[in-house]
Amino acid sequence: MRSEARPDPTEANSASPPDSVDAARLDARLDSRLGARLAELRAERGWSLGELAERSGVSRSTLSRAERAEISPTASLLNRLCGVYGRTMSQLLSEVETAPAPLLRAAEQPVWEDRASGFVRRSVSPPHEGLRGELVEGRLAAGADIAYDRPPVPGLEQHIWVLEGALEVTAGDAGHRLEAGDCLRLRVWGPTRFRCAGAAGVRYLLAVVLP
């Protein structure tokens, strides 16, 4: 597993522009709320850190640091925990963000970044009560590669539509290369991998439907 730690925002150069400082503060607040929610989910089930480590395959120390917001969890780590807690990543993130209105302007759509893997995730249409589907815009930097060892919900339906660049998707033993305009449809039962296949970054739309 890749390291879950991100650079400490407090170590940033004092000459950093205001926008960068504000983004770091927003990241820190989100990490704090996310850590508290992860701790709540574990407590609701009466699990110790050791029990959660056995169920998720994540080390006890990493889980502890994530719950205390000492590290910012990667997409891979969150996916493992979502699988244990029976929710999608969007559902987990929506629990620590303001509940979305029926209409979400572009500027209001929550964005989450996994800097360790070069992955940026925009929740275009977050989970909403009474709806089974959601829309996510994904961006991977050149050379970025993210792997998930299990789906957060078995049999999760996904539609992957590449908007710009090239994307390699591996689901189980099957590999697919998608160019701009291509769409891959599947149900996810096992491990998946997303890799930017071009010299530039890739941008894609992911439609997720609960089974």
C-alpha positions as CSV (number, residue, x, y, z in Angstrom):
1,M,0.0,0.0,0.0
2,R,1.2,3.5,-0.7
3,S,1.9,5.8,2.2
4,E,-1.2,7.5,3.4
5,A,0.6,10.6,4.6
6,R,0.5,13.9,2.8
7,P,2.9,16.8,3.1
8,D,2.2,18.8,6.3
9,P,0.5,22.1,5.3
10,T,2.2,23.8,8.2
11,E,5.5,23.2,6.5
12,A,4.5,25.1,3.4
13,N,6.6,28.1,2.4
14,S,5.4,31.3,4.2
15,A,5.2,33.0,0.8
16,S,2.5,30.6,-0.4
17,P,-0.3,32.4,-2.1
18,P,-3.6,33.0,-0.1
19,D,-5.5,30.5,-2.2
20,S,-3.0,27.7,-1.4
21,V,-3.2,28.5,2.3
22,D,-7.0,28.5,2.2
23,A,-7.1,25.2,0.4
24,A,-4.8,23.6,3.0
25,R,-7.0,24.9,5.8
26,L,-10.1,23.4,4.0
27,D,-8.3,20.1,3.6
28,A,-7.4,20.0,7.3
29,R,-11.0,20.7,8.4
30,L,-12.3,18.0,6.1
31,D,-9.6,15.5,7.3
32,S,-10.7,16.3,10.9
33,R,-14.4,15.7,10.2
34,L,-13.6,12.6,8.2
35,G,-11.4,11.2,11.0
36,A,-14.1,11.8,13.6
37,R,-16.7,10.1,11.4
38,L,-14.4,7.0,10.9
39,A,-14.0,6.8,14.7
40,E,-17.8,7.0,15.1
41,L,-18.4,4.2,12.6
42,R,-16.0,2.0,14.4
43,A,-17.5,2.8,17.8
44,E,-21.1,2.2,16.5
45,R,-20.0,-1.4,15.8
46,G,-18.2,-1.9,19.1
47,W,-14.9,-2.7,17.3
48,S,-11.4,-2.1,18.7
49,L,-8.7,-0.8,16.4
50,G,-7.3,-4.3,16.3
51,E,-10.6,-5.8,15.1
52,L,-11.0,-3.1,12.4
53,A,-7.4,-3.8,11.3
54,E,-8.2,-7.5,10.9
55,R,-11.4,-6.8,8.9
56,S,-9.9,-4.1,6.6
57,G,-6.3,-5.2,6.2
58,V,-5.1,-1.8,7.2
59,S,-2.5,-1.5,10.1
60,R,-3.7,-0.5,13.5
61,S,-1.3,2.5,13.6
62,T,-2.6,3.8,10.3
63,L,-6.2,3.5,11.4
64,S,-5.4,5.3,14.6
65,R,-3.7,8.2,12.8
66,A,-6.5,8.5,10.3
67,E,-9.1,8.7,13.0
68,R,-7.1,11.4,14.8
69,A,-6.6,13.3,11.5
70,E,-2.8,13.0,11.8
71,I,-2.7,11.8,8.2
72,S,-5.0,12.4,5.2
73,P,-6.3,9.0,4.0
74,T,-5.7,7.9,0.4
75,A,-8.4,6.7,-2.0
76,S,-7.2,3.2,-1.5
77,L,-7.5,3.4,2.3
78,L,-10.9,4.9,2.2
79,N,-12.1,2.3,-0.2
80,R,-11.0,-0.5,2.2
81,L,-12.9,1.2,5.1
82,C,-16.0,1.8,2.9
83,G,-16.0,-1.9,2.1
84,V,-16.0,-2.8,5.8
85,Y,-18.6,-0.2,6.7
86,G,-20.9,-1.1,3.7
87,R,-21.0,2.3,2.0
88,T,-19.6,4.0,-1.1
89,M,-16.8,6.6,-0.9
90,S,-19.3,9.3,-1.9
91,Q,-21.6,8.3,0.8
92,L,-18.9,8.4,3.4
93,L,-17.7,11.8,2.2
94,S,-21.2,13.2,2.0
95,E,-21.6,12.4,5.8
96,V,-18.9,14.9,6.6
97,E,-20.0,17.6,4.1
98,T,-23.0,19.8,4.0
99,A,-26.1,18.0,2.7
100,P,-26.4,18.8,-1.0
101,A,-29.4,20.6,-2.5
102,P,-31.3,19.2,-5.5
103,L,-29.4,21.6,-7.8
104,L,-25.6,21.8,-7.4
105,R,-23.8,24.6,-9.2
106,A,-20.3,23.7,-10.3
107,A,-18.7,25.8,-7.6
108,E,-20.8,23.9,-4.9
109,Q,-19.7,20.4,-5.9
110,P,-17.5,18.9,-3.3
111,V,-13.9,18.1,-4.4
112,W,-11.6,15.7,-2.6
113,E,-7.9,15.2,-3.5
114,D,-5.6,12.2,-2.9
115,R,-2.3,14.0,-3.4
116,A,-0.3,10.9,-2.8
117,S,-1.7,9.2,-6.0
118,G,-2.4,12.3,-8.1
119,F,-6.2,11.6,-8.0
120,V,-8.8,14.4,-7.8
121,R,-12.5,13.5,-7.3
122,R,-15.4,15.9,-7.8
123,S,-18.8,14.8,-6.6
124,V,-20.9,16.1,-9.4
125,S,-24.1,14.5,-8.1
126,P,-23.5,13.3,-4.5
127,P,-25.6,10.6,-2.8
128,H,-29.0,11.8,-2.0
129,E,-31.8,10.3,0.1
130,G,-34.1,8.2,-2.1
131,L,-31.7,8.1,-5.0
132,R,-29.5,5.0,-5.9
133,G,-27.2,6.7,-8.4
134,E,-24.4,9.3,-8.2
135,L,-22.0,11.0,-10.6
136,V,-18.3,11.5,-10.0
137,E,-15.8,13.4,-12.1
138,G,-12.3,11.8,-11.8
139,R,-9.0,13.3,-12.8
140,L,-5.7,11.4,-12.8
141,A,-2.4,13.0,-13.4
142,A,0.1,11.6,-15.9
143,G,1.4,8.3,-14.6
144,A,-1.1,8.2,-11.8
145,D,-2.3,4.7,-10.8
146,I,-5.0,3.9,-8.2
147,A,-6.0,0.4,-7.2
148,Y,-8.9,-0.9,-5.1
149,D,-8.8,-4.4,-3.7
150,R,-12.5,-4.7,-3.3
151,P,-15.7,-2.8,-4.1
152,P,-17.3,-0.8,-1.2
153,V,-20.6,-2.6,-2.0
154,P,-20.5,-6.0,-3.9
155,G,-22.1,-5.8,-7.3
156,L,-21.8,-2.1,-7.5
157,E,-22.8,-0.9,-11.0
158,Q,-20.3,1.5,-12.7
159,H,-20.3,3.4,-16.0
160,I,-17.0,5.0,-16.9
161,W,-17.0,7.6,-19.7
162,V,-13.7,9.1,-20.6
163,L,-13.9,12.9,-21.4
164,E,-10.3,13.7,-22.0
165,G,-7.1,11.7,-22.4
166,A,-6.7,7.9,-22.1
167,L,-7.6,5.6,-19.2
168,E,-6.7,2.0,-18.5
169,V,-9.2,0.1,-16.3
170,T,-8.6,-3.3,-14.9
171,A,-11.5,-5.2,-13.3
172,G,-10.5,-8.6,-12.1
173,D,-8.5,-10.3,-14.9
174,A,-10.0,-8.1,-17.6
175,G,-8.1,-5.0,-18.8
176,H,-9.6,-2.2,-21.0
177,R,-8.0,0.9,-22.6
178,L,-10.5,3.8,-23.0
179,E,-9.9,6.8,-25.2
180,A,-11.9,10.0,-25.1
181,G,-15.5,9.3,-25.8
182,D,-15.3,5.6,-24.9
183,C,-17.6,4.2,-22.1
184,L,-17.1,1.0,-20.1
185,R,-20.0,-0.5,-18.2
186,L,-19.6,-3.2,-15.5
187,R,-20.6,-4.5,-12.1
188,V,-17.8,-4.6,-9.6
189,W,-17.2,-7.8,-7.6
190,G,-13.5,-7.8,-7.1
191,P,-10.4,-5.7,-7.4
192,T,-10.2,-2.8,-9.8
193,R,-7.4,-0.5,-11.0
194,F,-7.5,2.9,-12.8
195,R,-4.3,4.1,-14.6
196,C,-3.7,7.2,-16.6
197,A,-2.5,5.8,-19.9
198,G,-1.5,8.9,-21.7
199,A,1.4,11.5,-21.5
200,A,-1.1,14.1,-20.2
201,G,-3.7,13.6,-17.5
202,V,-7.1,12.0,-18.0
203,R,-10.5,13.2,-17.0
204,Y,-13.5,10.9,-16.8
205,L,-17.1,10.6,-15.6
206,L,-18.0,7.8,-13.3
207,A,-21.7,6.9,-12.8
208,V,-22.3,4.7,-9.8
209,V,-25.5,2.9,-9.1
210,L,-26.2,0.9,-5.9
211,P,-27.4,-2.7,-6.5
